[in-house]
Amino acid sequence: MICPRARLPLSVLVCLHLGTATAAAQSPAPAPASPASPASPATPASPATPATPASPTTTPTTTPTTPTTVAPADPGPGAIDAPPPVDPAPAPEPTPVVSPTLPPGAAPAPPDDLPGDVEVEVPMLSEVPPRHRIVYSNVLVARLNPLGVEDRLSFMYHRRLMTRTGKLFEGTRFGVGLTPSFTPSIIRLGGTMEIVPLAILQLKASYYLITYFGSQEFKAHAFNSPNDDFGPETIKARAEAKQAVSTYGGQAELSALLQAKFGPIAVRNELTFFHNLIKLPPGNDVFYDLRHDIMGPARGWFLGNDTDILYINPKIRLTAGVRATYFHMFYPDSTYEAGDIKSSNNDHARVGPLIAYSFKDRPAKRFMKPTIYLLAQWWVKHRYRTGQEVSQGLPLVVLGFSFTGELFARK
């Protein structure tokens, strides 16, 4: 490098020092200085640049601990326009963010620590139910007036419909599975398909192969007309005379449950349509259906409706309220004999208190929500149980025990 003339020896020293520091730059624009070595990030060495020349009155010094930058050899005139390759300094590795509450390798926590000004459309992972589930439930009931015992099983596959949360979207799903029921003299084998588009609405469709066998008092009793006598005394006399029939057939159910909750108060209404296709002896079009205590059509429809007004206290796991039940028959004209009066005399209604207590629950286990409940309903309308053959002061009483569980779950 050629240095301009200097009148003082000090200027000559400065020029020589600058020439040594900039010997590596052969292009007209000097290359930026390389950053300090990562070995000493706290005190990086910044080489002098032309933008900040040394003061003529200051004597340049060299710190012994600062590493000296060695200029590469001159590549020659042919490489003046191409700066020499410089290895970039390795970037420091980012410090991993690890939740102090999680062990190494564990899944990250749900995003529940977002700032308050961030709107989250997707709910927290802990609130999203599994996409696929296989659940089961069991309900065992004993009944008085009329007498009966039944065990109802359910094995259902549930497919979650949406991940949105909120009271209106809790439990939305599509389900299909087996839902058999058993009594000492009646067995129903079949399945159910359900869809829950909103938490306030549940729709179900079921079909069963139903058989009647066993005890004469609890089997099917066939009759010629809906106006025939099917009171408790008549059924008892027919059983002693062995007039009951062992038979089979099909039974379909279509139901819709509408429910809402206002604070601790819940209101529910479930409407179920039944269709019978039961084989009976020739000339018989109706039969006594012990499960519902009705004179049911062998081929035709009837409906049942349950309305509940409930108080729910989750702290003490108690539910209490009132249930009203109504049944109505749709008899085809062919079921009536000549001269019969077509009426709704066989409809019945009852109302009374319901109380349920759930024992301590264990969520996400195979045995959950063990619950015992008691229902007592006084007959408001019945052809035989409002004082005709049975005192109206004697209610229908149901004592039940239920539980549920999860057999499989996958997100």
Secondary structure by P-SEA (a helix, b strand, c coil): ccccccccaaaaaaaaaaaaaaccccccccccccccccccccbbbbcccccccccccbbbbbcccbbbbbbcccccccccccccccccccccccccccccccccccccccccccccccccccccccccccccbbbbbbbbbbbccccccbbbbbbbbbbbccccccccccccccccbbbbbbcccbbbbbbbbbbccccccccbbbbbbccccccccccbbbbccccccccaaaaaaaaaacccccbbbbbbbbbcccccccccbbbbbbbbbbbbbcccccccccccccccccccccccccbbbbbbbcccccccccccbbbbbbbbbbccccccccccccccccbbbbbbbbbbbbccccccccccccccbbbbbccccccccccccccccccbbbbbccccccccccc
